[in-house]
């Protein structure tokens, strides 16, 4: 399960963050549990908006694993404007 908060980050305004929880899961979850039972992925810079969009897909890399795809619509690669970025994480 993933949970995205594109305008949230504990250290940088609007950098965004995505929490990945490993299952099986039941009951109420606390985002602090992701640090123990999963992963927290943070946007690099303010206004990256990591997590817009966030999705899970199978078979994108040809390994048969489940892949996590994260967008960061405000990511800036050194240009004068934000061009955005897409990140692919294999083997979730």
C-alpha positions as CSV (number, residue, x, y, z in Angstrom):
1,X,0.0,0.0,0.0
2,X,1.2,3.5,-0.7
3,X,0.1,6.8,0.6
4,X,1.2,10.1,-1.0
5,X,1.2,13.6,0.4
6,X,2.5,15.8,-2.4
7,X,2.4,19.0,-0.4
8,X,3.8,17.5,2.8
9,X,7.3,17.0,4.0
10,X,8.6,17.3,7.5
11,X,11.6,19.4,6.4
12,X,10.8,21.2,3.1
13,X,7.7,23.0,2.0
14,X,5.7,21.1,-0.7
15,X,8.6,18.7,-1.5
16,X,6.1,15.8,-1.1
17,X,6.5,12.4,0.4
18,X,5.3,8.9,-0.3
19,X,5.0,6.2,2.3
20,X,5.1,2.5,1.4
21,X,3.7,0.0,3.8
22,X,4.4,-3.7,3.4
23,X,1.4,-6.1,4.0
24,X,-0.7,-7.8,4.9
25,X,-2.1,-4.8,6.7
26,X,-5.1,-4.4,8.9
27,X,-6.6,-1.8,11.3
28,X,-5.5,1.8,11.5
29,X,-2.1,2.8,10.2
30,X,0.2,5.6,11.5
31,X,2.6,7.2,9.0
32,X,5.4,6.8,11.6
33,X,5.0,3.0,11.2
34,X,6.3,3.3,7.6
35,X,9.7,3.9,9.0
36,X,9.7,0.5,10.7
37,X,7.5,-1.6,8.4
38,X,8.0,0.1,5.0
39,X,9.7,3.1,3.5
40,X,9.4,6.8,3.3
41,X,10.4,8.4,0.1
42,X,10.9,12.2,0.2
43,X,11.0,14.9,-2.5
44,X,14.4,16.4,-2.9
45,X,13.5,20.1,-3.0
46,X,10.8,22.4,-2.0
47,X,7.9,22.5,-4.6
48,X,8.8,19.1,-6.1
49,X,5.4,17.8,-5.3
50,X,6.6,14.2,-5.1
51,X,3.6,11.8,-5.3
52,X,1.7,13.6,-8.1
53,X,0.9,10.9,-9.4
54,X,1.7,7.8,-7.5
55,X,0.8,4.3,-8.8
56,X,1.7,0.7,-8.6
57,X,2.0,-1.5,-11.8
58,X,3.3,-5.0,-12.7
59,X,5.5,-6.0,-15.5
60,X,7.0,-2.6,-16.5
61,X,10.6,-3.7,-16.1
62,X,10.2,-7.3,-17.4
63,X,11.3,-8.8,-14.1
64,X,7.8,-9.9,-13.0
65,X,7.9,-7.7,-9.9
66,X,5.5,-5.0,-8.8
67,X,6.8,-1.6,-9.6
68,X,6.2,1.8,-7.9
69,X,5.9,4.8,-10.2
70,X,6.1,8.3,-8.6
71,X,5.7,11.6,-10.3
72,X,7.2,14.9,-9.1
73,X,5.4,17.5,-11.2
74,X,7.5,20.4,-9.9
75,X,10.9,18.8,-10.0
76,X,13.5,21.2,-11.5
77,X,16.6,19.8,-13.3
78,X,18.5,23.1,-13.3
79,X,16.4,24.9,-15.9
80,X,14.6,28.1,-15.3
81,X,11.2,26.3,-14.9
82,X,10.0,23.1,-13.4
83,X,10.0,20.3,-16.0
84,X,8.8,17.5,-13.7
85,X,10.2,14.0,-13.2
86,X,9.0,10.4,-13.1
87,X,10.7,7.8,-10.8
88,X,10.5,4.1,-11.2
89,X,11.2,1.8,-8.2
90,X,11.5,-1.9,-9.0
91,X,10.8,-5.0,-7.0
92,X,8.3,-3.9,-4.4
